[in-house]
Amino acid sequence: MKNFTITVPASSANLGPAFDSAGIALNLYLTLEVTEAEQWELETRSHFLPATTYVEDNLIYQVAEQTAKRHDKVLPACNIIVTSDIPLARGFGSSASAVIAGIELANQVCDLSLSQEEKLLYGTEWEGHPDNIAPALLGGCTVTAELSENEVDWMKIPELDVDIVGYIPNFELKTEAARKALPEHFSRESAITASSISNLLIASLLSGDYERAGKMMEADLFHEPYRSELIPRYHEIKEEAKVYGAYGTVISGAGPTMVSFAPRGEGKAIAKHMQTLLEGYQVTALEMDRNGLEVLSSEKTAAE
């Protein structure tokens, strides 16, 4: 087994109305440095990561072991150093990044030669939805459709000419709690209107009409009206960001983090202003990651 490094980006899902079906990869990363070992050892080196007492309790290991078993392989012992700058339980897809890392770990050490389609399907099975899995795997802005238990299709929007601003609070919101806030059913009329808004959002992003995209982002009917009450200063953040030039501001995934799309070159100024208003928040200008999952051999890393 060669020594190698796995990097997986964070992601922001939903983009407002594209609920459970679209997301964007962000330039925050989970990194695994993997070396061959005689026995398993997994060390976490980030305040965003829980300390690991037993390797078997770590999500990355669990996913890797299950992926290996799926292909009748035994996961060989590794020494893994894990670092991350992805906040946990904040809406930046930390679990999806860990799932993709685990799948790729098994892919590498067991020589599985998994296709992108297989990785996407396996990840969706673990997460329940492809909205974070797809951008973490593929990078960029992805639109997905879970057609059946055995098929997930996607399209990658090649470029978004926007800056991204993240508003990260100092408290967590578990996805389960955010899910419970949602209604069990929508009327046909409500579903048609909500789907129409989502369709127009994607069309606007593809055509580069970011003013319209921002309007559609903020017109969601699927989840934001129900989750907004769980997020302090939700309305204030949206209104102030719009005053300072943002196209639109939405909940990132299940929250409580929120993100804005802003004109290119204006993200840092908006973040600087918003930071002065939001005590207890980390407000930061972010960029879209275009590559998604990456694997580098130690030899290549050393040469670079």
N, C-alpha and C positions, 0 to 999 in steps of 0.2 A: 504494500500500500504506500503510495506517495503522500507526502505531507502537503496540505493544501489549506486555503482560506475560502470560506463562504461568506458572502455579504448579501443581505436582503434588505430592501428599503422599507420604510414605514409607508402607510397608505391612508388616504382619507376617502371614505366610502359615502355613497348616496348623492353627493353634490346637490342636495336638496331633493328634488322630485324623482331622481333616478334611483328609487329606493331598492336596496338589495341587488342592484344590477350594474352599477357603474362606480368607478373609483379612480383615484389618481395617486401615483407613486410619489413619495416625497424624499428629500435628501436628508433623512435621518436613517441610521442604519443599525441593524443587528449583525454582528460579525462573529464567526466561529473560526478559530485557528485550530486545525486538526492535525494531530501527529499520531503515528502508530505507537501502541503501548502494549504491555503485557497484561494489564488489568484496566478496567474502566476508571477514568477520573474526569470529572467535569467541574471546572472552576469558573465562577461568575465574577466579573470585575467591573461592575457598574452599580451605582446606587439605584438605577432603574430596575435592576434584576434582583429577585429574591435569592438569598443564599441557598445553596444546594447542599443538603445533608446527605440525601440518598440520590444517586444518579437516576434510579428508577422512577423517582417522583418528578423528574424534569420533563416538561412537555416536549422539548426537542428530542430527547432520548426516546420517549414513548412513541412519537411519530416515526422516528427512524426504525425502531424495533418492529413496529407493526408493518411498515413498508417492506422491510426485509422479509418478514414472515409471509407477506402476501405473495412474494416471489420465491418462497421455499429456500430462503437464505438465512444464515446466522450472522448477526451483526458482530463484526470483530471488535475487540477492545480498542479504544481510542483514548488519547488524552486531548481534551477540548477546553480551550480558554474562550469564554463567551464574554463579549463586551456589547454594550448597546447604548444608544442615545435616544431610544424610543420610549416615551413615558408609558407606563402601564395604566390600563383602565381609564384612558383619557380620550379614546376615539381615534387613535392613530394606528390601529391594526396590529398591535404588538403580538397578539396571539397568531394572527395570520402569518406574520414574518417568521415566528418560531416554527409554525407548521411547515412552511416552505423550506426553512433551514433543515428541519428534520427529514423531510422527503429527500432533499438533495444530499444530505449526509449519507443516507442509505444508498442512494443512487451511486455515489462515488465509491464508498468502501465495499459495496457488494457488486459493483460493475453491472448495474441493472440496465443501463442504456435507456432510461425512461424518456419518452417523448414529452414535448410541452403539453400535449393533450392529456397524457397520463398524469403528469404532475398537477395540472389544473384540476382534473377530476378527483384525484386523491385528496388534494387540499380542500376542495369544496365539500367532500364527504366529512372531513374533520370539522370544518368551520360551519357547515350548514348552508352557506351562501358563497358565491364566487366574487362578491363585490370587492373585498380586500385581497383575496387570494390572487386574483388576476393581475392587478397592478404590482403586487409584491413580486410575482413571478416574472411578468413581462415588461414592467416599467411603463412609463407614460400614463396616459388617460385611457382606460379600457371600459368598454361596454360589453356586458355579458348576458347570456341567456342560458338558464339551466333547463334544457329541453327534456331531459329524462334523468333517471338515476344514473345512467351510464353515458350521458352526453352533455357537455357544457361547451357552448360556442362563444366566440368573442370577436370583437373588432377593436383595434387599437387606433385611437386618434393620434396621428403622427406628431402633431405639434400644437401647443397652446401658447399663444403670444401674450401671456399674462404673468404678473407676479402673484405670489400667494402669501398671505399673512395668516399666521396661526395665533390663536388666543388660548393659551394653555393654563387652566386654573390649578390651584394647589390642592384640589380635592378630586376624588375618584367618582366615577359613576359606572357601576357594573352594567354590562350589556343586558343581563337578565332583568334588572330593574327597569331599564329603558324600554325593553320589549313589553313588559307588563303594562306600560302606559298606553299602548296602542289598542285600538278597537279590534275586535275579533273579525268583524265583517264591514264591508263598505257596500252602499247601495250601488246599483248599476250606474246610475247617473253620476255619482261621486267618483266611481272608478274610471269612467270614461273621461271626465274632466281632468282627474289627476294624471291619467296616462297621456292625455293630450299635452299637458304641461311638460311632462317628462320628454315626450317626443320632440317638442319644440326646443327644449333645452339642448338635446343632442344635435339637432339640426343647426342650432345657432353656434354651438362649439365647432362643428365641422366647417361651417361657412365663415368662421371668424367674427361673427356678430356678437361681441362680448357684452355690449350694452343689453341686448335682448336676452343673452344667456343669463346675465345677472338678474334680470327681471324674473325669468323663469325659475332660477335657483331659489328666489325668495317667495315664490308662489306655490310652493309644495303643499299638497293636501294629504299626502300619505302618512307622514310621521311628525313633521316639525310642529304642527299645531298642538300635538299631544305631549311632545317631549319638552317644549319650550318652558313649561312650568317647573321642570326639574333643574333648569339651568339658570342660576342667578345672573342678572344683568343681560339676559338674552336680548331683549329689545333694545337696550341701550347700546350694546355692541354693534348691532345691525345699523342702528340709526347714525351713530357717530362715524362708523366706517364709511357709510354712504356719503356723509357730509364731506369727508376728506378724500373722496374720489373712488372708493371701491365700487366695482360693478355690482357685486352681490356678496352676501355673507350667509353662511349656513352652518348647521351643526355638523361636525366631523364624525361620521359614523353614528354611533349611539350617544356621542358626547362624553364628557361635558365640554371638550374642546370645540371651538368654532373656527372656521376658516373663511377668509375673504379671497375672492379673485379681484385683482386690481390691475390698472394699466401698467404695462411694462415700464420699469424704471421708477415706479412710485411706491413700491412695496415697503422699502426701508423707511421712507418718510411717514407713511401711514402707521407702520409699526411703532416708530418713535413717538408719534403723537398719542396713539392708543395706550402705550405703556404708561404714560403720565396719568391716564384716567383709571387704569385698572390695577389697583393695588391687590396683591395676591395672585396676579396672573403673570405668566411669562409670555410676552408678546414678541414674536419673532418673524422676520421675513424668511420665507422658505422658497425652495425651487422644486420644480418637477424633476424627479429622477427618470431618465429615459431608458435605462438599461435593465432595471429589475434585478433578478437573481444573477449573481456573478460568482464564478469559481476561478481562483488563481492558484496555480501550483507554487510551492515554496521556491522552486528554482526561478520561476518567472518573477516572483515578488522580489527575490534577492537581487536579480539582475537589474530590475527597475530602480 
